[in-house]
Amino acid sequence: MQKASVLLFLAWVCFLFYAGIALFTSGFLLTRLELTNHSSCQEPPGPGSLPWGSQGKPGACWMASRFSRVVLVLIDALRFDFAQPQHSHVPREPPVSLPFLGKLSSLQRILEIQPHHARLYRSQVDPPTTTMQRLKALTTGSLPTFIDAGSNFASHAIVEDNLIKQLTSAGRRVVFMGDDTWKDLFPGAFSKAFFFPSFNVRDLDTVDNGILEHLYPTMDSGEWDVLIAHFLGVDHCGHKHGPHHPEMAKKLSQMDQVIQGLVERLENDTLLVVAGDHGMTTNGDHGGDSELEVSAALFLYSPTAVFPSTPPEEPEVIPQVSLVPTLALLLGLPIPFGNIGEVMAELFSGGEDSQPHSSALAQASALHLNAQQVSRFLHTYSAATQDLQAKELHQLQNLFSKASADYQWLLQSPKGAEATLPTVIAELQQFLRGARAMCIESWARFSLVRMAGGTALLAASCFICLLASQWAISPGFPFCPLLLTPVAWGLVGAIAYAGLLGTIELKLDLVLLGAVAAVSSFLPFLWKAWAGWGSKRPLATLFPIPGPVLLLLLFRLAVFFSDSFVVAEARATPFLLGSFILLLVVQLHWEGQLLPPKLLTMPRLGTSATTNPPRHNGAYALRLGIGLLLCTRLAGLFHRCPEETPVCHSSPWLSPLASMVGGRAKNLWYGACVAALVALLAAVRLWLRRYGNLKSPEPPMLFVRWGLPLMALGTAAYWALASGADEAPPRLRVLVSGASMVLPRAVAGLAASGLALLLWKPVTVLVKAGAGAPRTRTVLTPFSGPPTSQADLDYVVPQIYRHMQEEFRGRLERTKSQGPLTVAAYQLGSVYSAAMVTALTLLAFPLLLLHAERISLVFLLLFLQSFLLLHLLAAGIPVTTPGPFTVPWQAVSAWALMATQTFYSTGHQPVFPAIHWHAAFVGFPEGHGSCTWLPALLVGANTFASHLLFAVGCPLLLLWPFLCESQGLRKRQQPPGNEADARVRPEEEEEPLMEMRLRDAPQHFYAALLQLGLKYLFILGIQILACALAASILRRHLMVWKVFAPKFIFEAVGFIVSSVGLLLGIALVMRVDGAVSSWFRQLFLAQQR
Amino acid sequence: MKDNDIKRLLYTHLLCIFSIILSVFIPSLFLENFSILETHLTWLCICSGFVTAVNLVLYLVVKPNTSSKRSSLSHKVTGFLKCCIYFLMSCFSFHVIFVLYGAPLIELALETFLFAVILSTFTTVPCLCLLGPNLKAWLRVFSRNGVTSIWENSLQITTISSFVGAWLGALPIPLDWERPWQKQIAR
């Protein structure tokens, strides 16, 4: 009963945290309201005559169409400099030869030969630079917000008005080929479509070759009005090899040929658009907002001359969404309702031979239509929500009315128009730009009430953790009432809230419901706590964290409030961890637990020194500390740089072995990785053997003996395949791909079965029944034949005597059935931690498989580090025999800090471009099809592996001091003079109780587990609280979307993973405890029988 | 007796501070282009030398541990040599600890070592002066209830403060100050 209530109490505290996080998130990460209004041909965007030139023409909508057909070639991740012409006008300097430069030479040729037909732009992309968000922006002309970034795997149909919808409703035939993301975004919109799977980023050619197979036949058939081809090869090449790989040159040259082929086939009424949806970083990733990611290339070409002037020397910078209104008006379509882009006026001027006045007028009319549409959108949007700031909106409306009036005046009185035309154009452009800027700012607006509420809830939860962790170990902690009352009140509050909403017919908001439930369960708890415990104690006992630890914790929290520190956290964490380690060593020394007392007591003063003698010598703790520092430093070598620090170089060891070029180095590294694997395995087995649990015949230990090496073998084989897959001869390709699918699944399956075995029979002890049992074994080598010498007789006679003795004793015991049957059980002292260590190892192997090969070294370091830290901590924690047991704050803080450090040293960073997407393909080399939760799970497990491992392993902090007790005893019992005494003593007394001390005081044991869980939750909780505070205080900071918001999201998900892992770890200890109890009961029954 | 000791303590500390201030100004009389920020390495060396010298002189003048027995010249020489070895050892071990704490291993090795030297100057040298090359006495002073005189008390406080100060000095490193010295480190 008490076990369940411990778990339930922790789950309740977790729920409080979750409610706080959800409430804060709902206020912080606002989504834009998606309007479902549509523009239509019949309904012009504003009052006034239809613009110049559109009257009386068939098929004309808001404006007469200039092109009847468009070929849109979307090259994923076509960064601007990929398409930039390489000028060779500086003859002395040799041209920079990078694989991605100057490969699109046909663009350069066209720009030089036909300057009035073509134009290259640097299109400025709005972050987030993920493909789905860009596709949304490129068709709706709007601004997909941050929260959409997470749903890259599960793209949904676009509900807003968009170009494709306008095209289909105008009866145009849209043919699509390429990336199958479009299938989800525009289901059933294409008259003909060839979709190819986009998810497998290692596959450079399937999509592109598939498009090329259909592109020219479709074009020649003429059954299309708009042809969209979305090539993925360049993006995938970036993800797999990075832009500096020779493969990139190959891919870009292929794209160049495609463009050339298209240009040759274009007819006069067709516009060719070549666009990149976003750029890529120097590593080939994208998703953030660095300069390289947000600059994409945009190239327009028409067989007829459309541009009045020659292209400028440096290509013009335009927002990416400008393409949407431009294409809509050029094709004679209404501009999509929610567009906030500005038309590229240049394209409406009517070619090189048109009159300057008429071309300017055409530009003004296009801009005016665009401005009318944007104004209508702003009006509708501000009527629907209060997002937009009223003052700025008002200013913009004024600006628009003025520009519009000027424009109307201009139309009516053509005299003197030449002078005013440029000002009208400037006014309209000013309005459009202002509107766009306002939208960008407003769609990052926050609900301050919810943010404050969420932060308050988080703070309250932290306070509960602190309070309850102090209260839990005091005698008479009222478990059941304390738990039941708040839960009951929470339910009552939730139901009341839901009923209230039901009566006034408002929509039920799950986040608010959770928050109400959390608050209404929190208040009665606080009241009860105050009544039952708090009022009797001084407030000082509520804040029990010792000074230096508190200082370090404060520094840790202050880190979250500075963007420089968040960026540098990967380096700050090992520093703080090192400080913790040295603090622990110094504290041990300060408390006098390291040195023998005779050194410390001054003979002159004659004071008796410490009451308890030191359990370890000073060199021991110092060795542990230095070893820990060394491990931390070595793990820091696996460091991935945040993109903000240009001078920093990421460790080359984080990349998978497959990307290495040299064969010899690759083999050496492979050997090192396998050695790390074997070392990890050997270390775990050695540990289990040291405490004797390996001898147990129970199934989990059999699994450790035979299953774990099998898992290591599978992992090593998978690495071999993965790192050499490209070099495999073609005959073996099928075999290799099959094996690289089966092996990881087999390892994961083995791990799962091992965990199941562990849960089924967690008690790993070796039972030897019968008191005489050990002695019967002492019968020596059998002797046959008659004795021939005196020596033989001397040997045989005692043997015969002993044998008879055994015989008689056995018969005696059999006749006396009530005789005392003693049972010797070994390894009971480490039964809990053996189960924990086995579970952690079983968890670590599949997680290891999800990372790049060389991260296995970090995993080895992780185990070593936590082992050393546990020993160091155990040296400082006294074993109080009857209880209460506590885990000190510094232990929990250091543990949490180490989890963070491992997060960084496994090559992660709290930003979205740094997520290891490769993990989704481990075991699924062909991708997942339409399944989205499985890749998300794999990537999540990769990202939060360290959080999970450390949270599950958290109960070890409580168990370890008891384990170390055996060492201390053994050392003390073997002083040189007393060996004879020790031998005389019976064996049973020599055996230390170790973890059975915990079982002897179950009440204290559960209270200690609860306290440990609460302390760990508190440390994690104040981290997330600090992140939330930082994000809300600095919400107007330049770096909020780049640093603070991603950090908050990563911390929040990490908190959820950690809390679940913590519950699982404590549940595992409970399960072992239950199994030990039933084992004792069985033993007791057997003894009685 | 105690008041007298406190007075002497005050003077020694004031002298130490004064010597640090002097080390900023005096070298500029002899050296060209000397400034703390530009030629910080030179200044670190000079400062370390000044503080060591002041400590030694004060130790010879004040002689706080009067109870030490008279000893022969060879004893004194071996003691002095021992002190030197201890000082070097502490410099190297501090260097190792800094590297373990995250200082780069090969680049900036000179800077790291000079940092180790200056920290040794503020921690090891006073210990050597006051307690002599006697590790057990050091361990005694730096543990709870181990202090026996006001001199040792002062030693404890100043040494621990030096460590804490050095530790605090690492905290502002990540802040993006566009100082020339920081640019140099970044490079």
Chai-1 contact restraints between the chains, C-beta under 6 A:
chainA,res_idxA,chainB,res_idxB,connection_type,confidence,min_distance_angstrom,max_distance_angstrom,comment,restraint_id
A,S564,B,P174,contact,1.0,0.0,6.0,A-B,restraint_1
A,S564,B,L175,contact,1.0,0.0,6.0,A-B,restraint_2
A,S564,B,D176,contact,1.0,0.0,6.0,A-B,restraint_3
A,F565,B,P174,contact,1.0,0.0,6.0,A-B,restraint_4
A,A568,B,P174,contact,1.0,0.0,6.0,A-B,restraint_5
A,P574,B,G102,contact,1.0,0.0,6.0,A-B,restraint_6
A,F575,B,G102,contact,1.0,0.0,6.0,A-B,restraint_7
A,G578,B,Y101,contact,1.0,0.0,6.0,A-B,restraint_8
A,H589,B,S143,contact,1.0,0.0,6.0,A-B,restraint_9
A,W590,B,S143,contact,1.0,0.0,6.0,A-B,restraint_10
A,W590,B,R144,contact,1.0,0.0,6.0,A-B,restraint_11
A,G592,B,S143,contact,1.0,0.0,6.0,A-B,restraint_12
A,L599,B,K136,contact,1.0,0.0,6.0,A-B,restraint_13
A,L629,B,L100,contact,1.0,0.0,6.0,A-B,restraint_14
A,R633,B,L100,contact,1.0,0.0,6.0,A-B,restraint_15
A,V647,B,A186,contact,1.0,0.0,6.0,A-B,restraint_16
